Amino acid sequence: EALDPNDPFTSMAEAYSSIFICRSDDRKEQYVEEMIARYRVDGVIYHDAKTCPNNSNCRYGLAQRIMDRTGKPFLVINGDLNDMRLYSEEQTRTNLEAFVEQLDQS
């Protein structure tokens, strides 16, 4: 549906640029903050895939800026879409448990 065979280059560019990870940090932050407000969340759990370090959404402080502006706790879970060596189930469990405790205290 996104690819228009009559205008493949424009439609591919539009499809690619609409993918969250390909957007600017400003747009990513705006989107996450809109979702925080819309759903009135108590905190944010954010998966950051380390598959491509250049596309890491937390590389330049995105999570910290959103947390500073919204006052909402923000947990980043690191993982990888291809290499399971970059994911630790135990570390993730520990981080999630601590995050839930933090939410319970607020």
Backbone as a ProteinNet text record, in pm:
[ID]
protein_1_A
[PRIMARY]
EALDPNDPFTSMAEAYSSIFICRSDDRKEQYVEEMIARYRVDGVIYHDAKTCPNNSNCRYGLAQRIMDRTGKPFLVINGDLNDMRLYSEEQTRTNLEAFVEQLDQS
[TERTIARY]
83.2	0	87.3	203.1	287.3	361.9	387.8	463.6	369.6	392.8	314.2	396.9	355.7	434.1	446.2	355.1	362.5	461	498.4	593.7	680.1	760.4	831	932.6	1005.1	1108.5	1048.4	948	883	814.9	744.7	672.3	768.3	882.7	982.2	1041.7	1070.2	1125	1025.9	898.5	796.2	780.9	781.1	768.7	888.1	1008.5	1129.3	1131.4	1096.9	1105.4	993.5	894.9	788.7	819.9	925.6	965.4	1024.2	980.3	1019.4	1170.4	1244.8	1389.3	1459.5	1394.7	1454.9	1419.1	1335.6	1292.9	1398.2	1386.8	1479.5	1452.6	1552.6	1532.1	1418.6	1408.4	1299.3	1163.5	1147.1	1018.1	993.8	1097.9	1083.9	1039.5	1105.1	1070	927.1	890	753.6	652.2	679	587.1	573.6	686.8	681.6	607.7	634.4	565.4	415.7	377.2	234.6	170.1	240.2	185.7	176.3	273.9	269.8	145.9	120.4	4.1	-126.4	-132.1	-256.4	-299	-203.5	-237.1	-213.5	-171.4	-150.3	-69.1	44.1	127.7	199.1	233.7	309.2	459.3	500.2	640.7	653.8	774.5	799.1	901.9	869.2	964.8	997.6	1124.5	1167.7	1273.7	1249.6	1348.8	1440.1	1568.1	1665.4	1747.4	1724.9	1795.9	1938	2031.1	2172	2220.8	2127.7	2163	2249.6	2211.6	2287.2	2312.9	2433.7	2461.7	2427.7	2437.4	2405.2	2257.1	2174.4	2030.6	1981.3	2072.4	2030.4	1951.4	1832	1747.8	1788.9	1882.7	1923.7	2066.9	2128.4	2269.8	2296.6	2205.4	2229	2138.8	2094.8	2021.7	1872.3	1812.4	1668.3	1588.2	1619.1	1543.5	1554	1672.3	1692.2	1616.7	1618.3	1545.9	1395.6	1341.8	1198.5	1165.9	1249	1226.4	1232.7	1328.7	1341.8	1219.2	1167.2	1052.2	920.3	903.7	773.7	768.7	885.3	888.6	852.4	839.4	802.7	927.9	928.3	1041.2	1053.4	1173.8	1202.3	1301.8	1263.8	1353.6	1389.5	1518.2	1565.1	1612.4	1553.8	1596	1677.3	1802.5	1889.8	1875.1	1879.9	1870.5	1924.4	1897.4	1943	1842.9	1823.3	1728.1	1789.1	1921.5	1988.8	2081.5	2143.4	2248.1	2205.4	2163.6	2113.8	2223.2	2349	2455.6	2447.1	2377.1	2365.2	2242.2	2177.5	2058.3	2079.2	2045.6	2055.2	1917.7	1860.5	1728.9	1733	1838	1849	1859.6	1942.7	1957.9	1826.7	1757.3	1628.6	1528.2	1522.6	1430.3	1460.3	1588.2	1628.4	1588.4	1613.4	1578.5	1428	1350.7	1204.5	1151	1204.9	1160.8	1190	1308.4	1343.2	1253.9	1221.8	1135.7	995.3	941.7	808.4	809.4	914.6	925.9	927.1	999.7	1005.6	866.8	791.5	655.6	565.2	580	497.6	522.5	644.7	679.3	634.5	600.5	560.9	411.4
-119.6	0	125.4	120.1	239.2	263.5	156.3	172.6	199.8	311.5	348.8	314.8	213.1	174.9	286.7	381.9	494.1	601	598.1	695.4	624.7	525.8	441.8	515.9	610.7	677.6	764	841.2	925.2	839.3	735.7	653.7	575	529.9	462.4	560.3	681.5	782.5	815.2	828.8	857.7	741.3	618.3	500.9	492.1	510.9	502.1	611	732	843.4	841.6	755.9	747.5	644.5	564.7	465.4	539.2	503.3	574.8	592.2	485.8	491.3	582.7	610.3	695.2	842.6	874.1	1012.6	1089.3	1219.5	1302.5	1282.7	1312.8	1302.9	1393.4	1512.3	1603	1537.3	1473	1408.9	1288.6	1210.8	1096	1142.8	1247	1299.3	1351.4	1424.4	1477.3	1362.8	1257.5	1144.2	1075	1046.2	979	1066.3	1195.9	1285.6	1292.1	1287.4	1282.7	1155.4	1043	916	917.2	978.6	990.9	1068.6	1179.4	1262.2	1192.1	1133.3	1070.9	956.3	873.1	754	771.7	891.7	924.8	816.9	785.6	678.7	724.1	627.8	655.1	651.9	582.1	570.4	508.4	513.4	466	353.3	242	133.6	137.2	152.5	179.3	77.5	5.6	-89.9	-18.9	-26	33.8	-77.9	-102	-208.3	-164	-246.7	-216.9	-277.4	-322.2	-382.9	-289.1	-163.6	-63.6	55	67.4	175.4	314.2	333.7	464.8	496.5	395.1	417.8	404.3	400.1	391.7	516.8	497.4	611.5	676.5	616.9	673.7	724.4	720.9	757	901	991.1	1132.6	1185.9	1099.2	1145.7	1162	1096.9	1108.8	1076.1	965.1	923.7	1027.8	1078.4	1176.2	1305.6	1351.1	1474.5	1457.6	1343.7	1319.8	1311.8	1242.7	1230	1367.3	1449	1583	1669.3	1661.2	1744.7	1695.2	1563.2	1509.5	1473.3	1452.6	1407.9	1261.4	1189.3	1047.3	960.7	858.7	765.4	697.8	668.3	616.4	502.8	383.3	268.1	230.4	223	178.3	34.4	-53.5	-193.1	-210.5	-248.9	-269.3	-411.3	-423.9	-555.3	-548	-651.5	-656.8	-738.5	-702.1	-773.7	-898.3	-909.5	-1020.9	-1100.8	-1036.3	-1100.2	-1108	-1225.7	-1243.3	-1226.7	-1222.2	-1198.3	-1057.5	-968.2	-830.2	-809.6	-918.2	-910.7	-999.2	-947.8	-1024.7	-1030.8	-1150.5	-1166.5	-1129.9	-1172.2	-1141.9	-991.8	-924.7	-780	-709.2	-754.2	-694.4	-714.6	-834.8	-863.6	-774.1	-763.3	-679	-533.9	-484.5	-345.8	-323.1	-418.9	-405.8	-407.2	-494.7	-500.6	-368.6	-313.1	-185	-73.2	-77.6	24.2	19	-100.7	-115.9	-64.5	-93.7	-40.5	112	168.9	314.9	371.2	306.1	352.1	340.1	231.4	210.9	319	370.7	471.9	611.6	631.3	765.9	783
0	0	0	65.9	71.8	-59.4	-134.7	-258.6	-375.4	-440.1	-557.4	-681.4	-759.4	-876.6	-979.9	-976.7	-1070.5	-1025.6	-899.2	-845	-739.9	-782.2	-685.6	-599.2	-654.1	-575.6	-465.4	-499.1	-397.9	-292.9	-336.2	-239	-150.2	-204.3	-120	-19.4	-63.3	27.5	138.3	103.4	204.4	301.5	250.1	336.8	431.5	380	462	568.5	530.2	625.3	728.6	711.6	812.3	920.4	902.3	1001.6	1121.8	1241.7	1363.3	1374.4	1356.9	1378.6	1278.1	1165.9	1062.1	1078.5	1174.2	1194.5	1273.6	1275.9	1353.5	1502.3	1584.2	1728.8	1774	1715.2	1752.7	1730	1616.3	1586.2	1676.7	1704	1794.1	1932.1	1982.7	2114.4	2115.4	2012.1	2002.8	2004.8	1929.2	1921.9	2057.8	2122.9	2253	2354.1	2353.2	2446.1	2416.5	2289.1	2254.4	2308.8	2299.2	2349.6	2502.3	2568	2714.1	2755.5	2688.8	2722.3	2686	2568.4	2522.2	2613.7	2652.2	2730.1	2880.2	2920.3	3061.4	3133.4	3076.7	3130.7	3257.5	3340.4	3462.4	3437.4	3333.5	3299	3161.3	3108.6	2972.4	2976	2909.8	2887.1	2738.8	2709.5	2572.4	2532.1	2425.5	2374.7	2275.5	2300.5	2209.2	2146.6	2019.6	1948.1	1917.4	1952	1926.9	1795.7	1712.1	1584.3	1501.5	1498.8	1423.5	1516.6	1569.8	1664.9	1611.9	1481.6	1425.6	1435	1450.3	1463	1606.1	1702	1841.2	1876.4	1927.1	1962	2093.1	2163.8	2292.4	2289.7	2175.2	2163.9	2204.2	2174.3	2203.4	2314.4	2403.7	2520.9	2504.3	2405.7	2382.5	2508.5	2572.4	2691.2	2802.4	2826.5	2933.8	2905.8	2782.5	2748.9	2768.5	2726.2	2744.6	2892.8	2968.7	3112.4	3179.9	3141.1	3199.7	3170.1	3048.2	3010.7	3067.7	3076.1	3118.4	3266.1	3326.8	3465.6	3481.9	3371.8	3376.6	3381.9	3469.1	3469.4	3333.1	3294.4	3160.7	3175.2	3134.9	3138.4	2995.8	2969	2837.9	2852	2771.4	2766.8	2639.4	2657.4	2542.2	2490.3	2361.1	2298.9	2158.2	2083.9	1946.5	1867.1	1743.9	1660	1597.1	1600.7	1534.3	1624.8	1719.7	1799	1945.1	1988.1	2124.5	2229.9	2190.2	2287.5	2345.7	2277.7	2324.1	2412.4	2451.7	2536.4	2657.8	2774.3	2897.4	2962.4	2966.1	3027.6	3175.6	3245.2	3388.5	3412.7	3334.9	3351.4	3321.4	3219.2	3184	3296.2	3350.6	3461.3	3582.2	3616.6	3730	3706	3585.7	3552.9	3557	3505.9	3508.6	3651.4	3735.1	3874.8	3946.3	3923.6	3985.8	3932.9	3805.7	3745	3804.9	3820.9	3881	4024.6	4099.2	4235.9	4234.2	4140.4	4127.6	4099.3	4012.1	3981.6	4103.4	4179	4298.6	4403.5	4408.4	4508.1	4468.3	4341	4298.3	4295.2
[MASK]
++++++++++++++++++++++++++++++++++++++++++++++++++++++++++++++++++++++++++++++++++++++++++++++++++++++++++

